[in-house]
Amino acid sequence: MTDRTKTLKTEKIRELNDRFRKGDSGIPGQVLMTAGVQSLTDIDPQMRLGQVIEAVRSFDAFSEANDPYGEHDFGSLEILGEKLFWKIDCYAPDMLHGSEDPSDVTKTVRVLTIMIANEY
């Protein structure tokens, strides 16, 4: 794979990850929240599920430190004093192994997991 091809694939993966994270239903995938995040939204009425989802969707603080490959597949944020992580994993359509080509929506199912930082 040439450097240019790799760059184009990375750009496509980043675009698809951003679209999926922001709620584009045309990108195959699912969103999961750990039990810790779910319990936070139960315990603290101010921390609503919608706030968590919106914070992940609007995240744009990507840097070399948290996005070394430029794919926008991880983020860290704070909501009401609680540090949360989110990450996107790309699986083959059978969900048994990683996608052979995350830049191809026909070969990839994305899973966005939202968790409390200490659950990582």
C-alpha positions as CSV (number, residue, x, y, z in Angstrom):
1,M,0.0,0.0,0.0
2,T,1.4,3.4,-1.0
3,D,1.6,6.3,1.5
4,R,-1.1,8.1,-0.6
5,T,-3.4,5.1,-0.5
6,K,-2.9,4.7,3.3
7,T,-3.6,8.4,3.7
8,L,-6.9,8.2,1.7
9,K,-8.0,5.1,3.7
10,T,-7.3,6.9,7.0
11,E,-9.3,10.0,5.8
12,K,-12.2,7.7,4.8
13,I,-12.1,5.8,8.2
14,R,-12.0,9.2,10.0
15,E,-15.0,10.4,8.0
16,L,-17.0,7.3,8.7
17,N,-16.1,7.2,12.4
18,D,-17.1,10.9,12.7
19,R,-20.4,10.3,10.9
20,F,-21.2,7.2,12.9
21,R,-20.3,8.9,16.2
22,K,-22.5,11.9,15.3
23,G,-25.5,9.6,14.7
24,D,-25.5,8.9,10.9
25,S,-27.8,5.9,10.7
26,G,-26.4,5.1,7.3
27,I,-23.2,3.8,8.9
28,P,-23.8,0.2,10.2
29,G,-23.1,-0.2,13.9
30,Q,-24.3,0.0,17.5
31,V,-23.7,2.1,20.5
32,L,-23.0,0.5,23.9
33,M,-22.7,2.0,27.3
34,T,-21.0,0.2,30.2
35,A,-23.0,-0.6,33.4
36,G,-21.0,2.2,35.1
37,V,-22.2,4.8,32.7
38,Q,-25.8,3.5,32.9
39,S,-25.6,3.6,36.7
40,L,-24.4,7.2,36.7
41,T,-27.4,8.2,34.7
42,D,-29.6,6.4,37.1
43,I,-28.0,7.8,40.3
44,D,-27.5,11.4,39.1
45,P,-30.7,12.8,37.6
46,Q,-28.7,15.7,36.1
47,M,-26.6,13.2,34.1
48,R,-29.1,12.2,31.6
49,L,-28.4,9.6,28.9
50,G,-29.0,12.3,26.3
51,Q,-26.3,14.5,27.8
52,V,-23.7,11.7,27.5
53,I,-24.6,10.9,23.9
54,E,-24.6,14.6,23.0
55,A,-21.2,15.1,24.6
56,V,-19.7,12.2,22.6
57,R,-21.3,13.4,19.4
58,S,-20.0,16.9,19.8
59,F,-16.5,15.8,20.8
60,D,-13.8,17.5,18.7
61,A,-10.7,17.7,20.9
62,F,-8.7,15.3,18.8
63,S,-4.9,15.6,19.2
64,E,-1.8,13.5,18.5
65,A,-2.0,12.2,22.1
66,N,-5.5,10.8,21.8
67,D,-5.7,10.2,18.1
68,P,-2.2,9.1,16.9
69,Y,-3.5,7.4,13.8
70,G,-5.9,10.2,12.8
71,E,-9.0,7.9,12.7
72,H,-11.1,9.7,15.4
73,D,-11.8,6.4,17.1
74,F,-11.2,7.5,20.8
75,G,-12.1,10.4,23.0
76,S,-12.0,11.4,26.7
77,L,-14.4,13.9,28.2
78,E,-15.7,15.0,31.5
79,I,-19.4,15.3,32.4
80,L,-20.5,16.5,35.8
81,G,-17.1,15.7,37.3
82,E,-16.9,12.2,35.9
83,K,-14.3,11.3,33.4
84,L,-15.6,9.2,30.5
85,F,-14.0,7.5,27.6
86,W,-15.5,6.5,24.3
87,K,-14.0,4.3,21.6
88,I,-15.0,2.9,18.2
89,D,-14.0,-0.6,17.2
90,C,-14.5,-1.8,13.6
91,Y,-15.7,-5.4,13.2
92,A,-16.4,-7.6,10.2
93,P,-20.1,-7.9,9.4
94,D,-20.3,-11.3,11.2
95,M,-19.0,-9.5,14.4
96,L,-16.5,-12.4,15.0
97,H,-13.3,-10.5,14.1
98,G,-11.9,-7.2,13.1
99,S,-12.9,-5.6,9.8
100,E,-10.5,-6.3,7.0
101,D,-11.2,-2.8,5.7
102,P,-12.7,-0.2,8.0
103,S,-12.8,2.3,5.1
104,D,-15.5,0.1,3.4
105,V,-19.0,0.3,5.0
106,T,-19.9,-3.0,3.3
107,K,-17.1,-4.8,5.2
108,T,-17.5,-3.0,8.6
109,V,-19.8,-2.8,11.6
110,R,-18.8,-0.1,14.0
111,V,-19.3,-0.4,17.8
112,L,-19.1,2.8,19.8
113,T,-18.5,2.0,23.5
114,I,-19.0,4.7,26.2
115,M,-17.4,4.0,29.6
116,I,-16.3,5.5,32.8
117,A,-12.5,6.0,32.6
118,N,-11.7,3.5,35.3
119,E,-13.7,0.8,33.5
120,Y,-11.2,0.9,30.6
